[in-house]
């Protein structure tokens, strides 16, 4: 290779490595392969955008490459749709695989900072992806940009709108107005949560008022009357807060749509996420 220039040598070496990596493997039949070390076995949405892969698919979810024959490689491309997900197969010759790998090799590796940037720049892609995963007839609670909170039943997406059942009518909501969407696959009001809330708040009010009555040196008759009044008010307060407690304890998923990030949280993570937000707010107050 003495007569070749440096760029030509690099291209030749890249081609040889790719051929070696793909074709000299212990098993050939339908085996997942990585066409370049920078992307691994599965290409996700961030990698598609960063490396400019599969530009013909706007609803891309992920893809994997498989070795079909010594001369053929095909990609299983999973696309999300309003009815779930669908799969498309694309076949490639060795030279086409080499061109794809060269395209990936010409870009810097994808790091976490660039992933966050992609989340920020391509928010509508992720909005559509997450909304498409919500099951039909799921009970939802959404927060809009105008700070309104609406309870509804999810129906489906249609263009730039999300359709919900609200008061027995289908109401379209612009998906760009969504700030937060919480949904439950199986929503139910649990009576034991209501009784626990009523009882715990009533007992707390009863004993708390008794302690305050002793500090105020009230007579036993007045203190007992005040305790029972506080317990009655506490049971009403417990009844009023029981729906919120019920919602929190049920298995749910929270999707937050932000200009800088999109978080998907399962039930067990919600507590830690809430505590982290409180910590961040407290830190910001002291930092000012």
N, C-alpha and C positions, 0 to 999 in steps of 0.2 A: 504494500500500500504506500510505497515511497512517493509515487507520482500524484497521490491524491492530496487535496487541500484539507485543512482541519475540519471545516463543516462537513465535507463529504465523508471523512473518516468517522465523524460522530454519527452521521446518518446511517452509515454501513454498520457501525457497531450497535446502534440502537435496533436496526432491523435484525441483526444476528441474535441479539439478546431476546427480542420478542419471539422470534421463531423458536429459539431454544426453550423459552419459557412456556410457550403454548404447546408445542408438538412433542417435546421429549419428556413426557409425563408418564407415570406408571400406568395410568388407566385412561382410556380415551372416551369410552361410551358415556355421553351425556354428563360430563363432569363440569362442575362450575370452575371457571378459570378467571383470573385477573389479567386483563390485557395490559395493565400498567401498575407498578407497585404503589403509585400515589392514590389510587382509587379503591384498591382492595377488591373483594369478591362481589360486593353489592354497591351499585351506584345510586346514591340518594339524590334528592332534589337539589341540595346545595352544590353537590359535585356536578350535576347536569348544568346548572347555571354558571358555575365558576369556569368550567372547561368548555362550555359551549356545545355540549353533546345533545343529540336527539332534538334539534331545533324545531322539527315538525310537530312535536307533541307539546301542547300547552297545558294539558292536564296530567303531566307526568308524576308518578309516585316513586317508583324505583325500578331498577333493571339489573339483570344478571346475565353474564355471558357463559355459554356452554359450548363444549367441543362436541360436534356432531359426528364428523368424519375427519380424517387427516387433512382434508382440503376445505372443510366447512366449519364455520363458527356461527352460532345464532344467538341472538339476544332475546330473553324473555322480558318484555317491558310491561310493567303493571301500571295501568292508568286508572285514576279515580273518575267516577261518573255519578250522576244523580241517583242512579239505581245501585250504587255500590262500587265495585271495581271490575275492570276487565283486563284481559291479557292480550298482547300483540307480540307476534314473533317476527324478527327481522334476521335475514341471513346475510353473512359476510364472507367474502373471499379472504385469503391470507393478506393480500395487498390492502384491502379495505381495513382490516384490523390494524395493519401497520400504520395506515394513515391516521386512524383514531388514536393509536398510542403515541404517534408523533405529535398530534394536536395536544394531547394531555401533557406530553413531555415539554412542550414549548411554553407552558404556563407554570408559574410558581406553585408549590404545593398549597393546598387549602388548609388554612389554620383557623383557630377558633375566632379570631378577630374578624376574618373575612366571612365566616359563617354568620356572625352577628350582623354584619353589614348587609348580607343577603337577606336575612330576616327583615331588616328595616326597609330595604329597597323593594322587596317583592312581597309585601304584606298581603295583597289581595290573593296571591297564589295560595298562601297558607290559610287564609280565611276560608276560601272555597274548599280546601282539602279537609279542614277540621269540620266544617259544617256538613260536608258530605258523609261524615262518619256518624252523625247523630241519627239514631234510629227513629223511624216514623212513629208518631203517637207518643213520643217521649215528653214528659212534663218538663217545661222549661221556665226559668226565670231569667229575664234579660235586662241588662242595663244599657241605656242609650246615651248618646253624647249629650243630649239635653238633660241628663240626670234623672230621667223617668225610669221607673222599674215596672216591668210588665210581666205578669204570669200568663203563660199560654201553653199550647200543645203544638209541638213541632210537626209540620206537614212535609214540606220539601222545598228545594231551591228552584227558582225560576228566573233566569237571567241575573240581574243585579239585585234581586229581591229574595228574601226568605219568607216563605208562606207559613203562617201560624194560624191555628184555630183559637180564636178569642171570642168568647160569648156566642158560640155556635156559628161563627162566621169565619171565613178565610180572609185573613188580613195580611197584606204584603208589608214587610219591613225591609228598608234598604240596608243591605249587609254592611255598607260603609258607616252606618250609624250605630252599629253594635260596638259596645265597649267591653261587656262581659256577658257570657252565656253560661248558665249553670243548668245542667239537665240530669234527670233521673231516669234510668231505664225502667225501674219498677218503683213508682211513687205510691206511698200509702201513709195515711195518718195512723199512728200507733197510739192506742188509748193509754198504754202504760206510761208513755212519755208525758201525756197530759196530766195524769194523776201524780206522777213523781214531781213534776214541776209545781203543781198546785200545793202538794203536801210539803215539799222542801221549802218553798217560799213562805208558806203559812207558818211552819215551825220556826223558821228563822226570824220572822216578824214577831212571833209570840215570845220567844226567849229574849230576843233583842230588846223588845219593848219592856219586858220584865226587868232586865238589867238596868235600863235607863230609868225605870220607875224607882228602883232601889236607890240609884244615885241621886234622884230628885227627892227621895224620902217621902214618896207618896204612901197613902194608906193602902192596906192590903185590898180593900174593896175597890178603890179607884184603880189600883195597879192591875187587878184581875180584869176589870172592865176594859181598861185600855189594851191589855194583852189580847183579849178576844176580839176587840175591834180591829187591832192590827193584823191578827191572824185572818180575819175575814177579808180585809183588804189585800193581804198577801196571797190568799187563794185566788182572788180575781186577777192579780198581777201574774201569778203563775199560769193561769189559764190563758192570758193574753200572750205570754212569751212562749208557750208550748209549741205553736206552729214553727217558730224560728228554730227552737231546739230540735224539733222533729226533722226539719229540713237538714240541719247540720249533721245529725247522727245517721241519716240514711246514706246509703252508698250513692255517690253522685260524682259527676265530673264537671270541673270548672274550666272554661276556656276564656282566656283573657286576650283581647285584641288591643295591642298597643302600637304606637308608632315606632317604638324601639325594640319591642320584643313581643312574643306570643307564648304564653305559658299554658301548658295543659297539666292539670293537677288532679290526681285521684284523691279519694276521701282521706286516706291516712296522711297525705302530704299537706292537706289544707291547714291543719293546725300549725305546722312548722312554717308554712308560707305566711300565715297571718302574723305569727310572732316575728318573723323576719321583717315584714312590712312595718310593724310597730317599732322594731329596733331601728330601722332606717329612718323613720319619721322622728324618733327621739333624737337620733344622732344629728339630723339636719337642724333640729331646733337648737341644740347646744352649739352647733357649728356656726350658727348665724351671729 
